[in-house]
Amino acid sequence: MNKIYLALTLGAVMAACSSESASEANKNNAENGNFDKVSVVTGTLEDARDGKTYKTVTIKDQTWMAENLNYAVDNSSCVEGDSENCETYGRLYTWIAAMDSATTGCGYAVVCDLADSIAQPKVQGICPEGWHIPTDSDWDILIEVTGDEDHAAQALKSKEGWTRDAGEDTYKFNVLPTGYRGEKGDYTQPETATFWASTEFIQTTSNTDMYPTGKYSKNACARYMDRDISVKHRSYDKKTARSIRCIKD
């Protein structure tokens, strides 16, 4: 996935991250309710840092956490601020908190350029050793394997937890509705789920006094699901707090 360099001036409206289309065969399968019959292997991961154990799932060539990360760091919180919700939904993280020490010297507005468009380096961030924050390309692969952007949420969302339009959980990925935490600390859109990618949404500006490189980034890419069967590819303010699914190196 090539990063997006959109020629905009400061103050312009952020555009959504773009995505490559899935194969026509996958689209046809999804429209007919027939998702790819790929191998799905479940397992577990123990986080040595705090002893928490997570379900995992291998979908074709990728191994993902099948639960949201629940590792406590600054600028993370439980849904609705209730500690009991962390056990069910994991924690919500600002993008900078999720990237952890990888954002030293960068972060909000200042471009980190972590997810290189060619090498796509693995950024561990707050994930356990041997795992990393998924890049945009990692998400692209998962979405293509599980249908396409227009249909994959049906296969990835959990059968329970949604008050309407629950998923089939075809691949044991178990996406639950968590909502997100806004910049001011408010919790909103409970019937949604959003997952950060390590890939930033990069914009260009003529204001080189503020940004000498002529580039800035206040948003990062993410995947968003709601009361729909599609997985939406968007960018969100780095100061908002959203879920993390780690992927194995």
Kinemage of the C-alpha trace (Angstrom):
@kinemage 1
@onewidth
@group {chain A} dominant
@subgroup {mainchain}
@vectorlist {calphas} color= white
{ca met a 1} P 0.000 0.000 0.000
{ca asn a 2} L 1.589 3.228 -1.086
{ca lys a 3} L 1.270 6.068 1.378
{ca ile a 4} L -0.876 8.984 0.393
{ca tyr a 5} L 0.667 12.365 -0.230
{ca leu a 6} L -2.245 14.738 -0.783
{ca ala a 7} L -1.391 18.273 -1.847
{ca leu a 8} L -3.425 20.297 0.622
{ca thr a 9} L -2.806 23.467 2.584
{ca leu a 10} L -2.999 23.605 6.370
{ca gly a 11} L -6.555 23.641 7.585
{ca ala a 12} L -7.884 21.625 4.665
{ca val a 13} L -10.284 18.775 5.356
{ca met a 14} L -8.681 15.384 5.836
{ca ala a 15} L -9.487 12.817 3.173
{ca ala a 16} L -9.876 9.125 3.850
{ca cys a 17} L -7.041 6.673 3.337
{ca ser a 18} L -7.333 4.812 0.044
{ca ser a 19} L -7.207 1.085 -0.551
{ca glu a 20} L -6.605 -1.276 -3.435
{ca ser a 21} L -9.588 -3.325 -4.585
{ca ala a 22} L -9.888 -6.992 -3.728
{ca ser a 23} L -9.914 -9.579 -6.488
{ca glu a 24} L -13.067 -9.926 -8.600
{ca ala a 25} L -13.341 -13.551 -7.509
{ca asn a 26} L -13.438 -12.530 -3.863
{ca lys a 27} L -16.095 -9.921 -4.601
{ca asn a 28} L -18.282 -12.489 -6.325
{ca asn a 29} L -17.849 -14.936 -3.469
{ca ala a 30} L -18.722 -12.288 -0.898
{ca glu a 31} L -21.806 -11.112 -2.771
{ca asn a 32} L -23.059 -14.691 -2.824
{ca gly a 33} L -22.274 -15.185 0.846
{ca asn a 34} L -19.451 -17.606 0.033
{ca phe a 35} L -16.223 -16.522 1.662
{ca asp a 36} L -12.870 -17.979 0.728
{ca lys a 37} L -12.338 -21.398 2.283
{ca val a 38} L -8.950 -20.645 3.783
{ca ser a 39} L -7.309 -22.519 6.620
{ca val a 40} L -8.119 -21.097 10.047
{ca val a 41} L -6.039 -22.237 13.009
{ca thr a 42} L -6.768 -20.960 16.509
{ca gly a 43} L -4.230 -20.666 19.291
{ca thr a 44} L -3.172 -18.538 22.246
{ca leu a 45} L -0.526 -15.964 23.080
{ca glu a 46} L 0.761 -15.152 26.546
{ca asp a 47} L 2.070 -11.618 26.963
{ca ala a 48} L 5.187 -11.980 29.111
{ca arg a 49} L 4.911 -8.366 30.274
{ca asp a 50} L 1.744 -8.795 32.340
{ca gly a 51} L 0.824 -12.479 32.017
{ca lys a 52} L -2.366 -11.855 30.033
{ca thr a 53} L -3.365 -14.572 27.572
{ca tyr a 54} L -4.994 -13.762 24.226
{ca lys a 55} L -6.754 -15.912 21.676
{ca thr a 56} L -5.056 -15.912 18.275
{ca val a 57} L -6.110 -16.968 14.809
{ca thr a 58} L -4.077 -17.819 11.729
{ca ile a 59} L -5.958 -16.885 8.571
{ca lys a 60} L -4.101 -18.185 5.538
{ca asp a 61} L -0.569 -16.714 5.907
{ca gln a 62} L -1.253 -14.233 8.717
{ca thr a 63} L -1.522 -14.775 12.472
{ca trp a 64} L -3.525 -12.148 14.354
{ca met a 65} L -4.689 -11.598 17.885
{ca ala a 66} L -8.344 -12.680 17.981
{ca glu a 67} L -8.960 -10.207 20.814
{ca asn a 68} L -8.176 -6.528 21.259
{ca leu a 69} L -4.953 -5.694 23.061
{ca asn a 70} L -5.367 -4.990 26.788
{ca tyr a 71} L -1.931 -3.751 27.837
{ca ala a 72} L -2.063 -0.724 30.120
{ca val a 73} L -0.003 2.317 29.098
{ca asp a 74} L -0.441 6.068 29.396
{ca asn a 75} L -3.022 7.532 26.990
{ca ser a 76} L -5.014 4.308 26.938
{ca ser a 77} L -8.325 3.584 28.622
{ca cys a 78} L -11.139 1.086 29.031
{ca val a 79} L -14.425 1.578 27.178
{ca glu a 80} L -16.577 4.115 29.050
{ca gly a 81} L -13.758 4.365 31.601
{ca asp a 82} L -14.940 1.134 33.257
{ca ser a 83} L -12.056 -1.214 34.114
{ca glu a 84} L -14.307 -4.264 33.748
{ca asn a 85} L -14.810 -3.413 30.074
{ca cys a 86} L -11.100 -3.921 29.403
{ca glu a 87} L -11.534 -7.643 30.038
{ca thr a 88} L -14.143 -7.880 27.277
{ca tyr a 89} L -13.152 -5.186 24.812
{ca gly a 90} L -9.459 -4.573 25.441
{ca arg a 91} L -8.160 -1.009 25.753
{ca leu a 92} L -8.486 2.037 23.510
{ca tyr a 93} L -5.197 3.744 22.556
{ca thr a 94} L -4.222 7.011 20.979
{ca trp a 95} L -2.096 6.392 17.883
{ca ile a 96} L 1.022 7.786 19.560
{ca ala a 97} L 0.515 5.559 22.616
{ca ala a 98} L 0.081 2.528 20.360
{ca met a 99} L 3.284 3.254 18.462
{ca asp a 100} L 5.110 3.706 21.794
{ca ser a 101} L 8.817 4.631 21.580
{ca ala a 102} L 8.737 4.469 17.778
{ca thr a 103} L 7.245 7.981 17.845
{ca thr a 104} L 10.149 9.612 19.693
{ca gly a 105} L 10.684 12.967 18.015
{ca cys a 106} L 7.486 12.738 15.984
{ca gly a 107} L 3.829 11.894 16.556
{ca tyr a 108} L 1.081 14.486 16.286
{ca ala a 109} L 1.482 16.668 13.179
{ca val a 110} L 5.171 15.783 12.811
{ca val a 111} L 5.542 12.888 10.349
{ca cys a 112} L 6.991 9.645 11.770
{ca asp a 113} L 7.020 7.846 8.397
{ca leu a 114} L 7.014 4.461 10.132
{ca ala a 115} L 5.196 2.399 7.507
{ca asp a 116} L 7.492 2.770 4.532
{ca ser a 117} L 5.735 2.394 1.185
{ca ile a 118} L 8.371 -0.063 -0.078
{ca ala a 119} L 9.843 -1.937 2.885
{ca gln a 120} L 6.789 -1.749 5.198
{ca pro a 121} L 8.893 -2.128 8.348
{ca lys a 122} L 7.308 -3.906 11.288
{ca val a 123} L 6.645 -1.479 14.139
{ca gln a 124} L 6.308 -3.375 17.419
{ca gly a 125} L 4.845 -0.422 19.279
{ca ile a 126} L 3.003 -1.694 22.364
{ca cys a 127} L 2.553 -5.189 20.961
{ca pro a 128} L 4.268 -8.152 22.669
{ca glu a 129} L 7.694 -9.316 21.525
{ca gly a 130} L 7.451 -11.014 18.130
{ca trp a 131} L 4.278 -9.118 17.198
{ca his a 132} L 3.693 -5.710 15.618
{ca ile a 133} L 1.103 -3.027 14.910
{ca pro a 134} L -0.443 -3.945 11.529
{ca thr a 135} L 0.452 -1.784 8.555
{ca asp a 136} L -2.106 -0.713 5.992
{ca ser a 137} L -0.803 -3.547 3.801
{ca asp a 138} L -1.367 -6.090 6.578
{ca trp a 139} L -4.999 -4.998 6.791
{ca asp a 140} L -5.349 -5.072 3.003
{ca ile a 141} L -4.287 -8.712 2.924
{ca leu a 142} L -6.725 -9.704 5.679
{ca ile a 143} L -9.632 -7.890 4.041
{ca glu a 144} L -8.957 -9.427 0.637
{ca val a 145} L -8.731 -12.945 2.066
{ca thr a 146} L -11.977 -12.551 4.005
{ca gly a 147} L -14.102 -11.183 1.165
{ca asp a 148} L -13.447 -7.564 0.165
{ca glu a 149} L -14.004 -4.131 1.692
{ca asp a 150} L -17.704 -4.210 0.807
{ca his a 151} L -18.431 -7.497 2.592
{ca ala a 152} L -15.609 -8.568 4.937
{ca ala a 153} L -17.160 -7.174 8.120
{ca gln a 154} L -19.849 -9.834 7.881
{ca ala a 155} L -17.135 -12.473 8.184
{ca leu a 156} L -15.031 -10.655 10.790
{ca lys a 157} L -17.598 -9.302 13.256
{ca ser a 158} L -18.621 -11.414 16.242
{ca lys a 159} L -21.977 -13.169 16.391
{ca glu a 160} L -22.707 -11.579 19.775
{ca gly a 161} L -22.283 -8.130 21.286
{ca trp a 162} L -23.878 -6.157 18.447
{ca thr a 163} L -27.457 -5.057 19.113
{ca arg a 164} L -28.183 -5.435 15.382
{ca asp a 165} L -26.403 -6.598 12.240
{ca ala a 166} L -24.068 -9.007 14.019
{ca gly a 167} L -21.449 -10.825 11.974
{ca glu a 168} L -20.856 -14.470 11.147
{ca asp a 169} L -17.366 -14.602 12.724
{ca thr a 170} L -16.383 -16.908 9.866
{ca tyr a 171} L -12.669 -16.631 10.616
{ca lys a 172} L -12.800 -16.458 14.452
{ca phe a 173} L -11.540 -12.851 14.314
{ca asn a 174} L -14.259 -11.822 16.798
{ca val a 175} L -14.706 -8.074 16.217
{ca leu a 176} L -16.777 -6.618 19.072
{ca pro a 177} L -18.332 -3.121 19.146
{ca thr a 178} L -16.142 -0.884 21.287
{ca gly a 179} L -16.748 2.643 20.017
{ca tyr a 180} L -13.866 5.058 20.492
{ca arg a 181} L -12.650 7.837 22.795
{ca gly a 182} L -12.629 11.335 21.322
{ca glu a 183} L -9.973 14.008 21.754
{ca lys a 184} L -11.809 15.449 24.767
{ca gly a 185} L -12.161 12.094 26.504
{ca asp a 186} L -15.745 11.407 25.465
{ca tyr a 187} L -16.748 7.850 24.533
{ca thr a 188} L -18.933 7.630 21.454
{ca gln a 189} L -20.384 5.432 18.703
{ca pro a 190} L -20.664 2.239 20.811
{ca glu a 191} L -21.980 0.209 17.852
{ca thr a 192} L -18.681 0.560 15.971
{ca ala a 193} L -15.176 -0.865 16.025
{ca thr a 194} L -12.028 0.879 14.800
{ca phe a 195} L -8.499 -0.511 14.554
{ca trp a 196} L -5.332 1.555 14.083
{ca ala a 197} L -2.710 0.846 11.427
{ca ser a 198} L 0.899 1.986 11.784
{ca thr a 199} L 0.596 3.819 8.443
{ca glu a 200} L 0.156 7.577 8.707
{ca phe a 201} L -2.010 9.800 6.552
{ca ile a 202} L 0.540 12.285 5.221
{ca gln a 203} L -0.319 15.667 3.741
{ca thr a 204} L 1.763 18.354 2.120
{ca thr a 205} L 1.729 22.066 2.852
{ca ser a 206} L 3.329 25.226 1.557
{ca asn a 207} L 3.844 26.412 5.155
{ca thr a 208} L 7.486 25.397 5.492
{ca asp a 209} L 7.968 27.744 8.436
{ca met a 210} L 5.881 25.405 10.572
{ca tyr a 211} L 6.765 22.185 8.733
{ca pro a 212} L 10.239 22.491 7.136
{ca thr a 213} L 9.823 19.245 5.199
{ca gly a 214} L 6.594 20.476 3.648
{ca lys a 215} L 4.787 17.427 5.062
{ca tyr a 216} L 2.639 16.935 8.150
{ca ser a 217} L 0.418 14.228 9.608
{ca lys a 218} L -2.337 14.706 12.170
{ca asn a 219} L -4.191 11.552 11.139
{ca ala a 220} L -3.351 7.864 10.858
{ca cys a 221} L -4.988 5.129 8.814
{ca ala a 222} L -7.470 2.711 10.355
{ca arg a 223} L -10.148 0.122 9.610
{ca tyr a 224} L -13.703 0.882 10.724
{ca met a 225} L -16.762 -1.370 11.086
{ca asp a 226} L -20.302 -0.451 12.070
{ca arg a 227} L -23.877 -1.686 11.472
{ca asp a 228} L -22.922 -2.749 7.984
{ca ile a 229} L -21.170 -5.639 6.245
{ca ser a 230} L -18.359 -3.464 4.888
{ca val a 231} L -14.932 -2.659 6.327
{ca lys a 232} L -14.306 1.032 5.779
{ca his a 233} L -10.789 2.329 5.142
{ca arg a 234} L -10.411 5.705 6.834
{ca ser a 235} L -8.049 8.042 8.622
{ca tyr a 236} L -8.606 9.481 12.102
{ca asp a 237} L -7.058 12.082 14.355
{ca lys a 238} L -4.077 10.599 16.190
{ca lys a 239} L -5.379 12.036 19.472
{ca thr a 240} L -8.492 9.855 19.423
{ca ala a 241} L -8.274 6.452 21.129
{ca arg a 242} L -9.102 3.261 19.237
{ca ser a 243} L -8.502 -0.497 19.403
{ca ile a 244} L -5.338 -2.430 18.523
{ca arg a 245} L -5.042 -5.906 17.022
{ca cys a 246} L -1.427 -7.083 16.912
{ca ile a 247} L -0.164 -9.298 14.093
{ca lys a 248} L 2.670 -11.803 14.335
{ca asp a 249} L 6.012 -10.898 12.717
